[in-house]
Amino acid sequence: MNGNLIIKKVSGKKDLKKFILFPSKLYKNNNYWIPPFISDEKKTLTAVNPAHDFCDVAMWLVYKNNETVGRIAGIINHRANETWNKKDVRFGWFDFIDDIEVSRLLVETVINWGKGNGMTNICGPLGFTDMDYEGTLIEGFDQLSTMATIYNYPYYAHHFETLGFQKAVDWIEYKIFIPESIPDKYKRISQIVQDKLDLKIKKYTSSKKLIKDYGQAIFDLVNEAYAPLYGYVPLTQKQIDYYIKTYLPMINLKMVTLITDSADNLLGVGISMPSMAKALQKAKGRLFPFGWYHLLKAIKGKNNNTLDLLVIAIKPEYQNKGINALLFSDLIPVYQQLGFKYAESNPELEINEKIKSQWEYFETQQHKRRRAFTKEI
């Protein structure tokens, strides 16, 4: 308890529902916030999520005059701490009204919980793994969010600074304009690398066939390609099985390209999908009774000129050898055929020069920036 504020640990289905729905109240009249699927949030925050096998989590809600005014999740990812030799307590699902006493109470509660479990540092916003939301938005408040990212009010960053946090890392996001034709340099690079390395472009029309042939290989490649990135921890087999079952069947296979060597070993993958942002706003986070209709229209690309780049992964020893050019030389005609005008890069580390360099032949606008904060406790 802090003055007229009361903080309670989330316990039971009723509290969890309040926790999940609080942002819907906080951002009710905001045109840029994208509501997540309520059912997906429940899965992520409960034992259905395989990350709970190696993460400890606790969640809290703050009340003022019996009204919910803030929420936070504290997470200890033991595999991440072992991998990076740290004693970090993470915080995520952090939302609050513009009252420093509310944010202070939430952060101090997670700090005390972390200290009680032997942690020496706090960092976030982060989720259980890299597959969850990361980073507080610090630029781009007038830009529509995406299905995979956090939207927040401008005052959040000021609260972090007031509470003594410092920058840990930034992610940047690009709006990429789909060209009318494949850039000439991409064409040349693609042809050279395909001939020199004897590479194959693979496309699928059956999700079952894709999963059978390369489902495991896609996530093995993601683990290998993303290993050096900030805080990344390789997905466990249980997580891989979960993501294969949950997400691969729903993607538009036209927007998936695989690159293999002559022996059919996977070297690169690009997975994109139509933006779900406006459809999720219309669905208000619910599949029923009418949410499915808006999502189905978005998936089919109807009245949708924007796509999300979800996964781009290249085997480390083949990075900077032109495989990205080969991926997009195949995908750009698909984007054109489907009527897309723009692509959202989604977050990429500002220090990741390899991923940034792939956009140099496109017209782009760096329109968002988000930050993870940290401090000793």
Secondary structure, DSSP 8 states (H G I E B T S, - for coil): -BTTEEEEE--SHHHHHHHHHHHHHHTTT-SS-----HHHHHHHHSTTSGGGGTEEEEEEEEEETTEEEEEEEEEEEHHHHHHHT--EEEEEEEEE-S-HHHHHHHHHHHHHHHHHTT--EEEES--SSTTS---EEEE-TTS---TTS----THHHHHHHHTT-EEEEEEEEEEEE--SS--HHHHHHHHHHHHHHT-EEE--S-HHHHIIIIIHHHHHHHHHHHTTSTT-----HHHHHHHHHHTGGGS-GGGEEEEE-TT--EEEEEEEEE--HHHHHHHTT--TTTHHHHHHHHHTTTT--EEEEEEEEE-GGGTTTTHHHHHHHHHHHHHHHTT--EEE---EETT-HHHHHTTTTS-EEEEEEEEEEEEE-
